[in-house]
């Protein structure tokens, strides 16, 4: 297992500045494409991310920065 820090990744928005889209390591155009292997293929992760965005709808601002966190009620 290893880690990787991408100079094109924007932590605040979870976006790739190189591709001007969501960051999905290994996707077409990514600096990692073809250099590493993933347990879940990048194409499948891209499809899942697009499906998530589609379900969220065009009017919602789907920010992935807070994904997985829940708000406490007080």
PDB file of N, CA, C and O in Angstrom, chain B, residues numbered from 101:
ATOM      1  N   UNK B 101       0.842  -1.166   0.000  1.00  0.00           N
ATOM      2  CA  UNK B 101       0.000   0.000   0.000  1.00  0.00           C
ATOM      3  C   UNK B 101       0.893   1.237   0.000  1.00  0.00           C
ATOM      4  O   UNK B 101       1.952   1.251   0.629  1.00  0.00           O
ATOM      5  N   UNK B 102       0.460   2.266  -0.706  1.00  0.00           N
ATOM      6  CA  UNK B 102       1.232   3.496  -0.741  1.00  0.00           C
ATOM      7  C   UNK B 102       0.292   4.681  -0.792  1.00  0.00           C
ATOM      8  O   UNK B 102      -0.922   4.528  -0.934  1.00  0.00           O
ATOM      9  N   UNK B 103       0.866   5.855  -0.677  1.00  0.00           N
ATOM     10  CA  UNK B 103       0.058   7.062  -0.778  1.00  0.00           C
ATOM     11  C   UNK B 103       0.572   7.892  -1.949  1.00  0.00           C
ATOM     12  O   UNK B 103       1.674   7.668  -2.451  1.00  0.00           O
ATOM     13  N   UNK B 104      -0.228   8.834  -2.365  1.00  0.00           N
ATOM     14  CA  UNK B 104       0.108   9.655  -3.509  1.00  0.00           C
ATOM     15  C   UNK B 104      -0.487  11.037  -3.296  1.00  0.00           C
ATOM     16  O   UNK B 104      -1.647  11.163  -2.901  1.00  0.00           O
ATOM     17  N   UNK B 105       0.290  12.057  -3.552  1.00  0.00           N
ATOM     18  CA  UNK B 105      -0.213  13.421  -3.458  1.00  0.00           C
ATOM     19  C   UNK B 105      -0.186  14.015  -4.853  1.00  0.00           C
ATOM     20  O   UNK B 105       0.872  14.132  -5.472  1.00  0.00           O
ATOM     21  N   UNK B 106      -1.344  14.384  -5.336  1.00  0.00           N
ATOM     22  CA  UNK B 106      -1.454  14.893  -6.703  1.00  0.00           C
ATOM     23  C   UNK B 106      -1.408  16.420  -6.698  1.00  0.00           C
ATOM     24  O   UNK B 106      -2.144  17.050  -5.939  1.00  0.00           O
ATOM     25  N   UNK B 107      -0.564  17.023  -7.523  1.00  0.00           N
ATOM     26  CA  UNK B 107      -0.500  18.485  -7.584  1.00  0.00           C
ATOM     27  C   UNK B 107      -1.729  19.105  -8.234  1.00  0.00           C
ATOM     28  O   UNK B 107      -1.919  20.318  -8.149  1.00  0.00           O
ATOM     29  N   UNK B 108      -2.565  18.303  -8.879  1.00  0.00           N
ATOM     30  CA  UNK B 108      -3.751  18.801  -9.576  1.00  0.00           C
ATOM     31  C   UNK B 108      -5.018  18.712  -8.726  1.00  0.00           C
ATOM     32  O   UNK B 108      -6.081  19.164  -9.151  1.00  0.00           O
ATOM     33  N   UNK B 109      -4.914  18.134  -7.533  1.00  0.00           N
ATOM     34  CA  UNK B 109      -6.078  17.893  -6.684  1.00  0.00           C
ATOM     35  C   UNK B 109      -6.370  19.088  -5.786  1.00  0.00           C
ATOM     36  O   UNK B 109      -5.471  19.614  -5.131  1.00  0.00           O
ATOM     37  N   UNK B 110      -7.633  19.514  -5.758  1.00  0.00           N
ATOM     38  CA  UNK B 110      -8.079  20.592  -4.885  1.00  0.00           C
ATOM     39  C   UNK B 110      -8.864  19.968  -3.733  1.00  0.00           C
ATOM     40  O   UNK B 110      -9.986  19.496  -3.923  1.00  0.00           O
ATOM     41  N   UNK B 111      -8.270  19.968  -2.541  1.00  0.00           N
ATOM     42  CA  UNK B 111      -8.894  19.349  -1.377  1.00  0.00           C
ATOM     43  C   UNK B 111     -10.225  19.991  -1.016  1.00  0.00           C
ATOM     44  O   UNK B 111     -11.145  19.298  -0.580  1.00  0.00           O
ATOM     45  N   UNK B 112     -10.341  21.284  -1.186  1.00  0.00           N
ATOM     46  CA  UNK B 112     -11.555  22.004  -0.789  1.00  0.00           C
ATOM     47  C   UNK B 112     -12.779  21.574  -1.589  1.00  0.00           C
ATOM     48  O   UNK B 112     -13.884  21.513  -1.048  1.00  0.00           O
ATOM     49  N   UNK B 113     -12.590  21.275  -2.874  1.00  0.00           N
ATOM     50  CA  UNK B 113     -13.737  20.949  -3.731  1.00  0.00           C
ATOM     51  C   UNK B 113     -13.740  19.512  -4.227  1.00  0.00           C
ATOM     52  O   UNK B 113     -14.689  19.099  -4.892  1.00  0.00           O
ATOM     53  N   UNK B 114     -12.702  18.741  -3.920  1.00  0.00           N
ATOM     54  CA  UNK B 114     -12.556  17.363  -4.397  1.00  0.00           C
ATOM     55  C   UNK B 114     -12.568  17.330  -5.923  1.00  0.00           C
ATOM     56  O   UNK B 114     -13.145  16.432  -6.535  1.00  0.00           O
ATOM     57  N   UNK B 115     -11.918  18.330  -6.524  1.00  0.00           N
ATOM     58  CA  UNK B 115     -11.874  18.458  -7.975  1.00  0.00           C
ATOM     59  C   UNK B 115     -10.450  18.289  -8.495  1.00  0.00           C
ATOM     60  O   UNK B 115      -9.478  18.549  -7.786  1.00  0.00           O
ATOM     61  N   UNK B 116     -10.349  17.855  -9.734  1.00  0.00           N
ATOM     62  CA  UNK B 116      -9.070  17.751 -10.431  1.00  0.00           C
ATOM     63  C   UNK B 116      -8.922  18.989 -11.315  1.00  0.00           C
ATOM     64  O   UNK B 116      -9.723  19.208 -12.224  1.00  0.00           O
ATOM     65  N   UNK B 117      -7.892  19.798 -11.043  1.00  0.00           N
ATOM     66  CA  UNK B 117      -7.672  21.007 -11.847  1.00  0.00           C
ATOM     67  C   UNK B 117      -7.198  20.652 -13.254  1.00  0.00           C
ATOM     68  O   UNK B 117      -7.455  21.399 -14.198  1.00  0.00           O
ATOM     69  N   UNK B 118      -6.525  19.548 -13.400  1.00  0.00           N
ATOM     70  CA  UNK B 118      -6.042  19.136 -14.716  1.00  0.00           C
ATOM     71  C   UNK B 118      -7.195  18.792 -15.656  1.00  0.00           C
ATOM     72  O   UNK B 118      -7.169  19.134 -16.838  1.00  0.00           O
ATOM     73  N   UNK B 119      -8.218  18.101 -15.109  1.00  0.00           N
ATOM     74  CA  UNK B 119      -9.342  17.650 -15.927  1.00  0.00           C
ATOM     75  C   UNK B 119     -10.589  18.508 -15.751  1.00  0.00           C
ATOM     76  O   UNK B 119     -11.568  18.334 -16.476  1.00  0.00           O
ATOM     77  N   UNK B 120     -10.562  19.428 -14.797  1.00  0.00           N
ATOM     78  CA  UNK B 120     -11.713  20.289 -14.500  1.00  0.00           C
ATOM     79  C   UNK B 120     -12.982  19.489 -14.232  1.00  0.00           C
ATOM     80  O   UNK B 120     -14.048  19.800 -14.764  1.00  0.00           O
ATOM     81  N   UNK B 121     -12.860  18.466 -13.411  1.00  0.00           N
ATOM     82  CA  UNK B 121     -13.987  17.613 -13.048  1.00  0.00           C
ATOM     83  C   UNK B 121     -13.701  16.949 -11.704  1.00  0.00           C
ATOM     84  O   UNK B 121     -12.671  17.214 -11.083  1.00  0.00           O
ATOM     85  N   UNK B 122     -14.610  16.087 -11.257  1.00  0.00           N
ATOM     86  CA  UNK B 122     -14.409  15.369 -10.004  1.00  0.00           C
ATOM     87  C   UNK B 122     -13.121  14.564 -10.053  1.00  0.00           C
ATOM     88  O   UNK B 122     -12.749  14.019 -11.093  1.00  0.00           O
ATOM     89  N   UNK B 123     -12.445  14.499  -8.907  1.00  0.00           N
ATOM     90  CA  UNK B 123     -11.226  13.695  -8.823  1.00  0.00           C
ATOM     91  C   UNK B 123     -11.606  12.236  -8.612  1.00  0.00           C
ATOM     92  O   UNK B 123     -12.221  11.877  -7.608  1.00  0.00           O
ATOM     93  N   UNK B 124     -11.233  11.412  -9.566  1.00  0.00           N
ATOM     94  CA  UNK B 124     -11.384   9.965  -9.461  1.00  0.00           C
ATOM     95  C   UNK B 124     -10.037   9.389  -9.906  1.00  0.00           C
ATOM     96  O   UNK B 124      -9.784   9.256 -11.104  1.00  0.00           O
ATOM     97  N   UNK B 125      -9.172   9.047  -8.942  1.00  0.00           N
ATOM     98  CA  UNK B 125      -7.835   8.570  -9.290  1.00  0.00           C
ATOM     99  C   UNK B 125      -7.859   7.422 -10.296  1.00  0.00           C
ATOM    100  O   UNK B 125      -8.576   6.437 -10.118  1.00  0.00           O
ATOM    101  N   UNK B 126      -7.070   7.565 -11.344  1.00  0.00           N
ATOM    102  CA  UNK B 126      -6.958   6.537 -12.366  1.00  0.00           C
ATOM    103  C   UNK B 126      -7.876   6.723 -13.555  1.00  0.00           C
ATOM    104  O   UNK B 126      -7.763   5.993 -14.540  1.00  0.00           O
ATOM    105  N   UNK B 127      -8.787   7.689 -13.487  1.00  0.00           N
ATOM    106  CA  UNK B 127      -9.724   7.910 -14.598  1.00  0.00           C
ATOM    107  C   UNK B 127      -8.963   8.367 -15.838  1.00  0.00           C
ATOM    108  O   UNK B 127      -7.797   8.753 -15.755  1.00  0.00           O
ATOM    109  N   UNK B 128      -9.617   8.322 -16.957  1.00  0.00           N
ATOM    110  CA  UNK B 128      -9.022   8.731 -18.223  1.00  0.00           C
ATOM    111  C   UNK B 128      -8.516  10.174 -18.113  1.00  0.00           C
ATOM    112  O   UNK B 128      -9.278  11.076 -17.763  1.00  0.00           O
ATOM    113  N   UNK B 129      -7.237  10.388 -18.411  1.00  0.00           N
ATOM    114  CA  UNK B 129      -6.625  11.706 -18.329  1.00  0.00           C
ATOM    115  C   UNK B 129      -5.875  11.951 -17.033  1.00  0.00           C
ATOM    116  O   UNK B 129      -5.105  12.907 -16.935  1.00  0.00           O
ATOM    117  N   UNK B 130      -6.088  11.101 -16.036  1.00  0.00           N
ATOM    118  CA  UNK B 130      -5.418  11.232 -14.740  1.00  0.00           C
ATOM    119  C   UNK B 130      -3.948  10.851 -14.879  1.00  0.00           C
ATOM    120  O   UNK B 130      -3.595  10.001 -15.697  1.00  0.00           O
ATOM    121  N   UNK B 131      -3.088  11.488 -14.071  1.00  0.00           N
ATOM    122  CA  UNK B 131      -1.667  11.172 -14.116  1.00  0.00           C
ATOM    123  C   UNK B 131      -1.383   9.740 -13.664  1.00  0.00           C
ATOM    124  O   UNK B 131      -0.315   9.202 -13.958  1.00  0.00           O
ATOM    125  N   UNK B 132      -2.319   9.121 -12.959  1.00  0.00           N
ATOM    126  CA  UNK B 132      -2.145   7.742 -12.501  1.00  0.00           C
ATOM    127  C   UNK B 132      -2.620   6.703 -13.514  1.00  0.00           C
ATOM    128  O   UNK B 132      -2.323   5.517 -13.367  1.00  0.00           O
ATOM    129  N   UNK B 133      -3.353   7.135 -14.539  1.00  0.00           N
ATOM    130  CA  UNK B 133      -3.934   6.194 -15.495  1.00  0.00           C
ATOM    131  C   UNK B 133      -2.878   5.259 -16.084  1.00  0.00           C
ATOM    132  O   UNK B 133      -1.888   5.700 -16.668  1.00  0.00           O
ATOM    133  N   UNK B 134      -3.113   3.970 -15.916  1.00  0.00           N
ATOM    134  CA  UNK B 134      -2.222   2.955 -16.473  1.00  0.00           C
ATOM    135  C   UNK B 134      -0.964   2.700 -15.670  1.00  0.00           C
ATOM    136  O   UNK B 134      -0.190   1.806 -16.013  1.00  0.00           O
ATOM    137  N   UNK B 135      -0.737   3.462 -14.608  1.00  0.00           N
ATOM    138  CA  UNK B 135       0.479   3.299 -13.816  1.00  0.00           C
ATOM    139  C   UNK B 135       0.259   2.465 -12.561  1.00  0.00           C
ATOM    140  O   UNK B 135       1.195   1.884 -12.013  1.00  0.00           O
ATOM    141  N   UNK B 136      -0.980   2.417 -12.120  1.00  0.00           N
ATOM    142  CA  UNK B 136      -1.309   1.646 -10.918  1.00  0.00           C
ATOM    143  C   UNK B 136      -2.573   0.843 -11.174  1.00  0.00           C
ATOM    144  O   UNK B 136      -3.316   1.118 -12.115  1.00  0.00           O
ATOM    145  N   UNK B 137      -2.809  -0.148 -10.330  1.00  0.00           N
ATOM    146  CA  UNK B 137      -4.050  -0.910 -10.459  1.00  0.00           C
ATOM    147  C   UNK B 137      -4.900  -0.646  -9.220  1.00  0.00           C
ATOM    148  O   UNK B 137      -4.381  -0.408  -8.129  1.00  0.00           O
ATOM    149  N   UNK B 138      -6.205  -0.692  -9.413  1.00  0.00           N
ATOM    150  CA  UNK B 138      -7.157  -0.405  -8.349  1.00  0.00           C
ATOM    151  C   UNK B 138      -8.044  -1.615  -8.125  1.00  0.00           C
ATOM    152  O   UNK B 138      -8.319  -2.375  -9.053  1.00  0.00           O
ATOM    153  N   UNK B 139      -8.492  -1.790  -6.886  1.00  0.00           N
ATOM    154  CA  UNK B 139      -9.407  -2.875  -6.571  1.00  0.00           C
ATOM    155  C   UNK B 139     -10.725  -2.677  -7.320  1.00  0.00           C
ATOM    156  O   UNK B 139     -11.268  -3.619  -7.896  1.00  0.00           O
ATOM    157  N   UNK B 140     -11.233  -1.439  -7.306  1.00  0.00           N
ATOM    158  CA  UNK B 140     -12.441  -1.090  -8.053  1.00  0.00           C
ATOM    159  C   UNK B 140     -11.973  -0.272  -9.256  1.00  0.00           C
ATOM    160  O   UNK B 140     -11.357   0.779  -9.078  1.00  0.00           O
ATOM    161  N   UNK B 141     -12.252  -0.730 -10.470  1.00  0.00           N
ATOM    162  CA  UNK B 141     -11.772  -0.028 -11.664  1.00  0.00           C
ATOM    163  C   UNK B 141     -12.237   1.427 -11.711  1.00  0.00           C
ATOM    164  O   UNK B 141     -13.363   1.730 -11.318  1.00  0.00           O
ATOM    165  N   UNK B 142     -11.376   2.328 -12.189  1.00  0.00           N
ATOM    166  CA  UNK B 142     -11.734   3.747 -12.268  1.00  0.00           C
ATOM    167  C   UNK B 142     -13.025   4.002 -13.038  1.00  0.00           C
ATOM    168  O   UNK B 142     -13.801   4.881 -12.663  1.00  0.00           O
ATOM    169  N   UNK B 143     -13.263   3.261 -14.091  1.00  0.00           N
ATOM    170  CA  UNK B 143     -14.472   3.462 -14.892  1.00  0.00           C
ATOM    171  C   UNK B 143     -15.724   3.246 -14.048  1.00  0.00           C
ATOM    172  O   UNK B 143     -16.709   3.973 -14.183  1.00  0.00           O
ATOM    173  N   UNK B 144     -15.674   2.237 -13.175  1.00  0.00           N
ATOM    174  CA  UNK B 144     -16.809   1.932 -12.307  1.00  0.00           C
ATOM    175  C   UNK B 144     -17.007   3.045 -11.277  1.00  0.00           C
ATOM    176  O   UNK B 144     -18.140   3.407 -10.962  1.00  0.00           O
ATOM    177  N   UNK B 145     -15.899   3.589 -10.750  1.00  0.00           N
ATOM    178  CA  UNK B 145     -15.997   4.675  -9.787  1.00  0.00           C
ATOM    179  C   UNK B 145     -16.498   5.958 -10.442  1.00  0.00           C
ATOM    180  O   UNK B 145     -17.234   6.720  -9.815  1.00  0.00           O
ATOM    181  N   UNK B 146     -16.114   6.208 -11.689  1.00  0.00           N
ATOM    182  CA  UNK B 146     -16.612   7.377 -12.430  1.00  0.00           C
ATOM    183  C   UNK B 146     -18.115   7.238 -12.641  1.00  0.00           C
ATOM    184  O   UNK B 146     -18.865   8.191 -12.429  1.00  0.00           O
ATOM    185  N   UNK B 147     -18.560   6.043 -13.063  1.00  0.00           N
ATOM    186  CA  UNK B 147     -19.995   5.792 -13.262  1.00  0.00           C
ATOM    187  C   UNK B 147     -20.773   6.024 -11.972  1.00  0.00           C
ATOM    188  O   UNK B 147     -21.836   6.644 -11.989  1.00  0.00           O
ATOM    189  N   UNK B 148     -20.245   5.527 -10.851  1.00  0.00           N
ATOM    190  CA  UNK B 148     -20.912   5.685  -9.565  1.00  0.00           C
ATOM    191  C   UNK B 148     -20.993   7.164  -9.182  1.00  0.00           C
ATOM    192  O   UNK B 148     -22.018   7.614  -8.669  1.00  0.00           O
ATOM    193  N   UNK B 149     -19.931   7.915  -9.426  1.00  0.00           N
ATOM    194  CA  UNK B 149     -19.920   9.346  -9.095  1.00  0.00           C
ATOM    195  C   UNK B 149     -20.929  10.095  -9.955  1.00  0.00           C
ATOM    196  O   UNK B 149     -21.637  10.972  -9.459  1.00  0.00           O
ATOM    197  N   UNK B 150     -21.000   9.757 -11.243  1.00  0.00           N
ATOM    198  CA  UNK B 150     -21.963  10.409 -12.139  1.00  0.00           C
ATOM    199  C   UNK B 150     -23.392  10.075 -11.736  1.00  0.00           C
ATOM    200  O   UNK B 150     -24.268  10.938 -11.792  1.00  0.00           O
ATOM    201  N   UNK B 151     -23.636   8.838 -11.332  1.00  0.00           N
ATOM    202  CA  UNK B 151     -24.964   8.425 -10.877  1.00  0.00           C
ATOM    203  C   UNK B 151     -25.359   9.202  -9.622  1.00  0.00           C
ATOM    204  O   UNK B 151     -26.505   9.631  -9.487  1.00  0.00           O
ATOM    205  N   UNK B 152     -24.419   9.378  -8.718  1.00  0.00           N
ATOM    206  CA  UNK B 152     -24.642  10.145  -7.501  1.00  0.00           C
ATOM    207  C   UNK B 152     -25.039  11.583  -7.834  1.00  0.00           C
ATOM    208  O   UNK B 152     -25.981  12.126  -7.256  1.00  0.00           O
ATOM    209  N   UNK B 153     -24.321  12.183  -8.757  1.00  0.00           N
ATOM    210  CA  UNK B 153     -24.612  13.556  -9.162  1.00  0.00           C
ATOM    211  C   UNK B 153     -25.978  13.645  -9.835  1.00  0.00           C
ATOM    212  O   UNK B 153     -26.715  14.609  -9.626  1.00  0.00           O
ATOM    213  N   UNK B 154     -26.313  12.644 -10.641  1.00  0.00           N
ATOM    214  CA  UNK B 154     -27.598  12.640 -11.333  1.00  0.00           C
ATOM    215  C   UNK B 154     -28.736  12.550 -10.323  1.00  0.00           C
ATOM    216  O   UNK B 154     -29.741  13.248 -10.455  1.00  0.00           O
ATOM    217  N   UNK B 155     -28.583  11.691  -9.316  1.00  0.00           N
ATOM    218  CA  UNK B 155     -29.608  11.539  -8.287  1.00  0.00           C
ATOM    219  C   UNK B 155     -29.752  12.805  -7.455  1.00  0.00           C
ATOM    220  O   UNK B 155     -30.848  13.123  -6.994  1.00  0.00           O
ATOM    221  N   UNK B 156     -28.659  13.526  -7.261  1.00  0.00           N
ATOM    222  CA  UNK B 156     -28.700  14.751  -6.466  1.00  0.00           C
ATOM    223  C   UNK B 156     -29.480  15.841  -7.189  1.00  0.00           C
ATOM    224  O   UNK B 156     -30.035  16.734  -6.548  1.00  0.00           O
ATOM    225  N   UNK B 157     -29.528  15.778  -8.511  1.00  0.00           N
ATOM    226  CA  UNK B 157     -30.301  16.739  -9.283  1.00  0.00           C
ATOM    227  C   UNK B 157     -29.520  17.994  -9.617  1.00  0.00           C
ATOM    228  O   UNK B 157     -28.523  18.305  -8.966  1.00  0.00           O
ATOM    229  N   UNK B 158     -29.972  18.713 -10.628  1.00  0.00           N
ATOM    230  CA  UNK B 158     -29.248  19.896 -11.080  1.00  0.00           C
ATOM    231  C   UNK B 158     -29.346  21.077 -10.112  1.00  0.00           C
ATOM    232  O   UNK B 158     -28.468  21.940 -10.119  1.00  0.00           O
ATOM    233  N   UNK B 159     -30.380  21.139  -9.287  1.00  0.00           N
ATOM    234  CA  UNK B 159     -30.568  22.261  -8.382  1.00  0.00           C
ATOM    235  C   UNK B 159     -29.787  22.148  -7.089  1.00  0.00           C
ATOM    236  O   UNK B 159     -29.613  23.141  -6.382  1.00  0.00           O
ATOM    237  N   UNK B 160     -29.317  20.960  -6.770  1.00  0.00           N
ATOM    238  CA  UNK B 160     -28.605  20.796  -5.504  1.00  0.00           C
ATOM    239  C   UNK B 160     -27.123  21.026  -5.701  1.00  0.00           C
ATOM    240  O   UNK B 160     -26.575  20.761  -6.771  1.00  0.00           O
ATOM    241  N   UNK B 161     -26.483  21.519  -4.665  1.00  0.00           N
ATOM    242  CA  UNK B 161     -25.036  21.735  -4.737  1.00  0.00           C
ATOM    243  C   UNK B 161     -24.376  20.571  -4.030  1.00  0.00           C
ATOM    244  O   UNK B 161     -24.184  20.599  -2.815  1.00  0.00           O
ATOM    245  N   UNK B 162     -24.037  19.567  -4.781  1.00  0.00           N
ATOM    246  CA  UNK B 162     -23.453  18.364  -4.210  1.00  0.00           C
ATOM    247  C   UNK B 162     -21.980  18.605  -3.952  1.00  0.00           C
ATOM    248  O   UNK B 162     -21.170  18.597  -4.879  1.00  0.00           O
ATOM    249  N   UNK B 163     -21.641  18.814  -2.720  1.00  0.00           N
ATOM    250  CA  UNK B 163     -20.256  18.997  -2.339  1.00  0.00           C
ATOM    251  C   UNK B 163     -19.768  17.698  -1.737  1.00  0.00           C
ATOM    252  O   UNK B 163     -20.398  17.158  -0.828  1.00  0.00           O
ATOM    253  N   UNK B 164     -18.649  17.190  -2.236  1.00  0.00           N
ATOM    254  CA  UNK B 164     -18.124  15.928  -1.725  1.00  0.00           C
ATOM    255  C   UNK B 164     -17.162  16.165  -0.582  1.00  0.00           C
ATOM    256  O   UNK B 164     -16.684  15.206   0.024  1.00  0.00           O
ATOM    257  N   UNK B 165     -16.861  17.427  -0.266  1.00  0.00           N
ATOM    258  CA  UNK B 165     -15.913  17.722   0.801  1.00  0.00           C
ATOM    259  C   UNK B 165     -16.405  17.210   2.146  1.00  0.00           C
ATOM    260  O   UNK B 165     -15.594  16.764   2.957  1.00  0.00           O
ATOM    261  N   UNK B 166     -17.709  17.258   2.408  1.00  0.00           N
ATOM    262  CA  UNK B 166     -18.240  16.812   3.690  1.00  0.00           C
ATOM    263  C   UNK B 166     -18.879  15.455   3.633  1.00  0.00           C
ATOM    264  O   UNK B 166     -19.586  15.071   4.565  1.00  0.00           O
ATOM    265  N   UNK B 167     -18.652  14.709   2.564  1.00  0.00           N
ATOM    266  CA  UNK B 167     -19.280  13.411   2.403  1.00  0.00           C
ATOM    267  C   UNK B 167     -18.892  12.483   3.549  1.00  0.00           C
ATOM    268  O   UNK B 167     -17.733  12.419   3.958  1.00  0.00           O
ATOM    269  N   UNK B 168     -19.886  11.772   4.051  1.00  0.00           N
ATOM    270  CA  UNK B 168     -19.622  10.809   5.106  1.00  0.00           C
ATOM    271  C   UNK B 168     -19.767  11.390   6.503  1.00  0.00           C
ATOM    272  O   UNK B 168     -19.719  10.650   7.486  1.00  0.00           O
ATOM    273  N   UNK B 169     -19.941  12.688   6.606  1.00  0.00           N
ATOM    274  CA  UNK B 169     -20.109  13.314   7.908  1.00  0.00           C
ATOM    275  C   UNK B 169     -21.592  13.585   8.162  1.00  0.00           C
ATOM    276  O   UNK B 169     -22.362  13.834   7.235  1.00  0.00           O
ATOM    277  N   UNK B 170     -21.963  13.530   9.412  1.00  0.00           N
ATOM    278  CA  UNK B 170     -23.348  13.843   9.761  1.00  0.00           C
ATOM    279  C   UNK B 170     -23.354  15.043  10.679  1.00  0.00           C
ATOM    280  O   UNK B 170     -22.396  15.276  11.416  1.00  0.00           O
ATOM    281  N   UNK B 171     -24.419  15.794  10.635  1.00  0.00           N
ATOM    282  CA  UNK B 171     -24.553  16.956  11.500  1.00  0.00           C
ATOM    283  C   UNK B 171     -25.089  16.512  12.852  1.00  0.00           C
ATOM    284  O   UNK B 171     -25.999  15.687  12.930  1.00  0.00           O
ATOM    285  N   UNK B 172     -24.529  17.053  13.890  1.00  0.00           N
ATOM    286  CA  UNK B 172     -25.073  16.755  15.212  1.00  0.00           C
ATOM    287  C   UNK B 172     -26.163  17.767  15.523  1.00  0.00           C
ATOM    288  O   UNK B 172     -26.090  18.922  15.105  1.00  0.00           O
ATOM    289  N   UNK B 173     -27.159  17.330  16.250  1.00  0.00           N
ATOM    290  CA  UNK B 173     -28.298  18.192  16.541  1.00  0.00           C
ATOM    291  C   UNK B 173     -28.153  18.858  17.895  1.00  0.00           C
ATOM    292  O   UNK B 173     -29.051  18.800  18.735  1.00  0.00           O
ATOM    293  N   UNK B 174     -27.040  19.473  18.086  1.00  0.00           N
ATOM    294  CA  UNK B 174     -26.944  20.282  19.138  1.00  0.00           C
ATOM    295  C   UNK B 174     -26.326  20.386  20.357  1.00  0.00           C
ATOM    296  O   UNK B 174     -26.526  21.370  21.069  1.00  0.00           O
TER     297      UNK B 174
END
